[in-house]
């Protein structure tokens, strides 16, 4: 029996759209703080707000986006959000003060939060159920590849051609994201009555969050907090080790390992279940972080990148797949919003506290402690996800009785 198709036009289009969105995100993530420092004369703490406000607005808007998707449909919300994202990219030519830049970053984050929630909900519908783990792995890989391409493009443009050219590139790439989003076939069936319900946005917790996704979202937040130490400080650590020449290759190796491992890890998730994938991935993530703390050569640095890529790069799509699987069909968009909101919150909070911690210890010590923190995640995952799931399955099995009153085996 042949497998249902995964690489359809819709799947490719939504992955490409997500790829372009995240290229712009990462381009601006690495360049805007520098721009604020050099061009606007801001302090380091003020420059940090450029990233914080962007993520804050994305976190705030995601729960509402889940409701809007249910009301208007995924494609309408996606296209509206990508228009906001494109408009915000165009407006980077305007700010001449830090306050204007911060306002723009907040506005841009709204478009980003809405768009990434919509693409996550769309891909959940597009991927066949029997290939959920494999498909989510490939979809999330578009984000991982953007993590390599975005910073490279952003820093190269800033250094070689200046901020104006960098912003032009962002506008063009945001336009590509909109075009790719427009190619996705809409599967929404909505009534006019539902569409008019925009005027009745619910503020109850059950309407803003999908509770079935909360346990795995909390686990994701736990791990994303420590992953922030890689995003924020691995290049600074490389400079401290006098490995600046290989620092830019960290995420290249990360992405290559993902590309090589993805065909296997996604299929194993579908065949053997989440737990068989999650526990080894946590161990690889911890070992990679421990090795990073002991770096003395370029080869050790890049080997650590590969282990972290294999570990964390496998955990993130696995967690997102679990969040979607547990949600009812009508709540998959809200489950995606719940998971991504807590994930971004983990990165934001993690970046803040890790920034405080590195003033008290060396990066080498930081990454040693991070490796033990990651291992603690085994307990967190077991308690919040596996034990709860096992208890639920036992309960369901005990409830299955035939007409004679005997329980099924």
N, C-alpha and C positions, 0 to 999 in steps of 0.2 A: 504494500500500500504506500503510495507516494505521499511525501510530506506536503502540507499546504504551503503555498508560495510565501516567501518572506520578502524578497527583493522586488517588491512591486513599485510602480511609479509613485504611489502615495508614500510608501516607506522611504524611498530615496529622497523625495521632495521634502518631507518633514525633517529628515536627518540633515540634508543640505541647508535648509533654512535655519535649523538649530546651530549648525556649524558656523554660518555667517554671523548670527547673533552673538555667539560667544567669541568670535574673532574680535569684533568691535569691543565687547566687554573687556577682554584681556588686553587689547591695545590701549584702552583708556585706563585700565587698572594700573599699568606700569608707568604710564606717561603723565597722567593728570597730577599726581602728587609732586612730581618733578617740575611740571609746568607751574603749579601753584607756588613752589619754592623759588624758582628762578625768575619767572615772569611777573608774579604778583607780590613777591616779597613776603610771603606768609611764613609763619613759624612751622616747625615740624608737626606740632599738635594740630594746627589749623589745616595743614596739608593732609593730615590723616582723616579729617572730616570729609574730604572729597570722596573717599571710598566709603566711609561709614554711612553718610547720608544716602548714597546710592543704594547700598544694601538695605538700609532701614526702610526706604520707600518700597523696595521690592518685597520685603517681608510683610509690610502693612497691607499692600494691595492684593497679595496672593489669595487670602481667604475670600475676599470679595470677588476675585476673578473666578473662583470655583462656582460661585452662584451665578455670575454673568454667563458662564459657559452653559450652565443648565437652562438659562432663560433665553439666550440668543443663539446658542450653538457655538461649537468650537472654531469654525472657520471665520465667522464674523468677528469674534473676539480676537482671534489671531491677527487678522488683517488690520483691525483697529489698533491693536497694540503695536504692530510693526510700523504703522503710520506714525504713531507717537514716538516710537524709537527713532525712525528716520528724521522726523521733525526736530527732535532733541539733538541729534547728531549735527544737523544743519546749524543749530543755534550756538554751537561752540565757537563760531566766528564772532559772537556778540559780546560776551562778558568782558568787562574791563576792571572788575573788582572781585575780590574773593567772595563777597556776599552774593553777587550775581552768579558766580560759578557754582556755589553751593546750592542755590535755588535750582539751577539747571541740572545739577547732578541728581537732586531729589526728583525732578520731573523725569529725567532719563530713566531712573530706577523704576518708576511706575511702568513705563513701556516695557522694560526688561522683565520685570516680575510678571506682568500679564502675559507676555509672549512666551516665556519659558514654561509657564503653567499650561498655556494652551497647547504648545507643541507636545508637552508631556502627556496631556490628556488625549491628544490626537493619536500619538504613536501607540498608546495603550489600546485603542480601538483597532488600529491597523494591523498590529502583530497578531498572528494566529495564537490561540491559547496554548497549543501544543509546543510552540516555539517561543514562549514568552521570555524565558531566561536568555536564550540566544539572541532574540531580537532586541531586547532592552540593552544587552551588552554592546551590540553594534551601534545602537542609537546613542548611548552614552559615550561611545568612542568618538563620536563627532565633537563632543565637548572636550575630550582629552586632546584631540588633534588641534583644536582651536587654542588650547593652552600652550601649544608649541608655536603655532603660526602667529597668534596674536601678539605676544610680547616681542617676538622677532621683528614683525612688521612695524609695530609701534616704535620700538627703540631705534630701529634702523632709519625710519622716516624722520624721527625727531633729530637724530644725530647727523644725518646726511643732508636732509632737505628742509628741516624746520617744522614748527608746529602747524603752519598753514597746510602744508602737504599732508601731514599726518591726519588732520581733520578731514581733508578732501577724501583720503582713502577710507576713513570711517564712514563717510556719507555714501560713497560708492558701494561699499560692502553691505551697509544697512539696506541699500536699494536692492542688492542681490537677494538678501534675506526676504524682502517683501515679495519679489518676483517668485522665488521658490515657494513661499507660502501660498501664493495665488494659484499654483499648479496643483495643490492638494485637492482631491475630490471631497466635497462635503457630504457627510453621511447623517447630518442632523435632520430630524423631523420635528419641527417646532410649530406651535400654534401662535396666532396673533395674541391670544390672551396671555400666553407665557412670555412673549416678547415684551408686552407692556408692563410686566412685573418688575422692570428695572426701578420703578418708583416705589417698590416695596422690598428693598434689600433687607434681609433679616440680620439682626445683630446677635442672635442667640448663639451660644457656643456650638450647638449641633449643626448650625447652618454655616458657621465659619470654619469648622474643623471636622474632618472625618475621623471619628474616634477609633475605628478599626485600624487606622494607619498610625495612630499615636505611638504605640510601643516601638515599632521599627523606626519611626521618625525620631524618637528619643535616642535610640541606639545610633542612628545616623548622626545626630547632633553631637553625641558623645565623641564619635570618631572625627567628625569634621573640625571640632575644636582643636584637636592635636594636628590635623592636616594643615591648619592655618600656619603652623610653625614652618612648614615647607614653603607654602605660597609666599609668606611674608619675609622669611629670613634665610632661605637656603643660599641665595646669591650673596648676601652679606657674609654668611659663614664661609663660602668659597673664597671670598676676598680676604678674609681673615687668615685662611689657610694658604694664601698665595696661589690659589688655583683658579684665578679669574679667567684664564684662557679656556677652561673646560666648563665653567659655570653655565654657559649658554647651552651646553649639551645635556644638562641634567634632564630637562623635560623632553629632549629629543629621544634619549635612551628610554625614558619613561613611556613615551608614545610607541616606540618600536616594540618594546616588550608587550604592550597592550595589543598591538596589531598581531603579533605572533601567537599570543595566548588566547585571544578572543574566540576563535573558532572552536576551541576545546572547552573553555570554562563555561560558556553559554550553554552548550549542548549538555555538559555534565549537570548543570543546574536543572535542566528540564528532565534529564533521565534519572538522576539520583536525589534530587531535592536540594533545598537551600543549605541545610546544615553541613552536608558533605563539602560544599564549596566555602562556606563562611569561615569555619574554624581554621582550615589551612591558610586561608587568605589573611586572617588576623595574625597568625603566627609569622607569615612572610612579611607583613607590614611591620611587626615588632622587630624582627631580625634586621630588616632593612634600616630601620631607625637606629638600632643599636650599632650596626656597622657604620652608619653615617657619623655617629658620635666618635668613632675611632679612626676617622679618615686621616691618612697621611700621604696618599698618592692619588693621582688622577684616576687610576684604575679602580681603587677602592671606592672613590666618590661616585663613579659611574655604575659600579656594581650595586651600590646602595640604591641608586636611582632605579635600577632595574627591579630590585626586590620590592621597593616601595611601589613602583608602578604595577607590579604583578599583584601585590597585596591590596593596596587601597583601590587600584584600578579595577579589581574584581569585586571588592566589597560594595562600592557605591552603586553600580547597576544592580547588584544582587539585592541590596536593601530597597531600592526603588521598585524593583519587580515585586518583592514581598508586599510593599505598601499597596500596590495596585491590585495584586491577587486577592488580598483580604477584603477589599472594598466591594460593595454591591455595584453592578454595572452602571447604575445612574449616578454613583458617587465617585467614580474613578478620577474625574477632574478635581474634585475636592480632596481626594486622597493624595493626588500629585501635589496640589497646593500645600497641603499639610506637611508632607514630607520635605518639600523644597524650602518651605518657610523655616522649619526647624533646622534644616541643614545650613541655610544661610545665617541663621542666628548663631549656630555653633561656630562658624567661621568668624563672624563679627566679634562675638564674645571671646573666642579663643585668641584672635589677633590682639585684642586689647590686653588680656591678662598675660599672654606670652611676651608682649612688649614690656610689661612691668617686670616679668620674671628675668628677662635677659639683662636687666640692669643690676641683678643680684648674683648672677652666675655666668659662666662661659657657655657658648653655644654647645660645646662638647658635653658639658654636664646636662644642659637642657635636653639634648636628644637622648641621653641615657635615661633620664626620667620619663621622657615621652614613650620610650619603648616599654617600660613597665606600666605606664598608663594604658597603652594599647592592649597589653595582656589582660589588664583588668576588664577590658571590653568583652572577654570571653564570658565572664560572670554576668555582666550586664545583658549580653545577648541571650544567654541561657535563661535568666530569670524573667526577662521581659517578653521574649519571643518563643524560644523552644519549649520551655516548661509550660507556658500558657497554652501553646498549640497542642502539646501532647495531652494535657488535661482535657482540652476541648474535644480532641479526637476520641479519647476514652469515654467521655460522657456521651458523645454521639453514638458510639458503638454500643454502649449499654442500653441506649434507647431504641435500638433496632430489634424489634421482636416480631416474630411471625404470628399468624393467627392462632397457633397452639399455645402461645405465651412463652415459647422458647426463644432465647437470645440467639441472634446470628453469630457465627464464628467470625 
